[in-house]
Amino acid sequence: MRIVITAGGTGGHIYPALAILEKIKEQEPGSEILYIGTTDRMEADIVPKLKIPYVGIEMKGINRKNLIKNISVYFTFKKAIKKAKEEIEKFHPDIVVGVGGYISAPVIIAAHKLKYKTLIHEQNSTPGVSNRYISKYVDRVCVSLPDTITKFEGNKAVYTGNPRSEQILDTKAIDKRKFGLDESRKLVVIVMGSLGSTTMTEKLKELIPAFSNKPYQVVLITGKNYYKEYENIKVPSNVAILPYIDNLIELLKKTDLLVSRAGASTIAEITAIGLPSILVPSPYVTENHQMKNAQELEKINAAKILEEKNFSKDTLIPMIDEVLNDTGLYKSMKLSTKSLGVSDSATKVYQEIKKVIGE
């Protein structure tokens, strides 16, 4: 197979794209791959290090605060389509796959204009701006959550799950003692993104002392940008504060309850392993999509939602205690979360790619 794949901006787009490529290489080792990303976002650093052929194209996202700046975005977009057409024609793929981020739009449109087969994947419950726009040009849409099928017109959408979840299932659990934790005690992990959160840091600092004398252990991952903010906090013996964990899923497999944002990557992780959660959706994301992700889980009793504006030690700790102490509730949340997981999601996306190529 010859495949062009495009995804960018955040790990929530990039890592599912890499999971798809890994599955293609597993199924068809002789496949040729070209990854098209931006010149200045995460993928420009991550992908070349993996020895995957990479082309960077300048592209900007829509500016919602200053509409005048979108004039330059429009011209950058037109140039990006032209550049993408050149790269696609040169590579001559069997299919072009978009996995989100604003770079997907010019690449998929270029492929459509050149009459190449196309497929996109949507990680969130509510489609992003780029995927909504380009969905009318593609042959197939794969989605991570069942209800997202209804957000796309026609009969193009297929429920595959998030391809990242198949990798998650293959990851081995870590020994909790590596972090100075007791294997026999329940564990709560609190994380508000890999970089952390300005708005949440003060709330979390107030929260830490309230865990003293609790029967469970807590790991608070501050984010690299905020670790120093916690230097002068008195930390109870059952709490560990860490700036970052390279492969968080290794620890999540030994976790009893997660308190987290509700991004697409988090949803993929917790549904893959059936991990109950208290979700604190970021209110600062496009179209409030994290809240909609969280609501997909809440409506089947897979997670509880705590809005950031209501987050405090007085609201969070009673929620944690309720979930961990109520055996019936905990088992119900675990089963409901697991019901949304797709154990062979990358395989399903690969199968849809093969179907589109054959159509």
Salt bridges, closest charged atoms under 4 A:
GLU26 OE2 - LYS23 NZ 3.05
GLU28 OE2 - LYS354 NZ 2.97
ASP45 OD1 - LYS49 NZ 3.34
GLU87 OE2 - LYS83 NZ 3.00
GLU87 OE1 - LYS90 NZ 3.59
ASP147 OD2 - LYS299 NZ 2.27
GLU166 OE2 - LYS23 NZ 2.83
ASP175 OD2 - ARG177 NH2 2.68
GLU183 OE2 - LYS254 NZ 3.16
GLU202 OE2 - LYS205 NZ 3.23
GLU229 OE1 - LYS205 NZ 3.62
GLU287 OE2 - ARG132 NH2 2.84
GLU296 OE2 - LYS299 NZ 3.41
GLU307 OE1 - LYS309 NZ 3.95
GLU308 OE1 - ARG261 NH2 2.78
ASP321 OD2 - LYS214 NZ 2.67
GLU322 OE1 - LYS304 NZ 3.85
ASP344 OD1 - LYS348 NZ 3.99
GLU352 OE1 - ARG140 NE 2.81
GLU352 OE2 - LYS355 NZ 3.22
GLU359 OE2 - ARG140 NH2 2.68
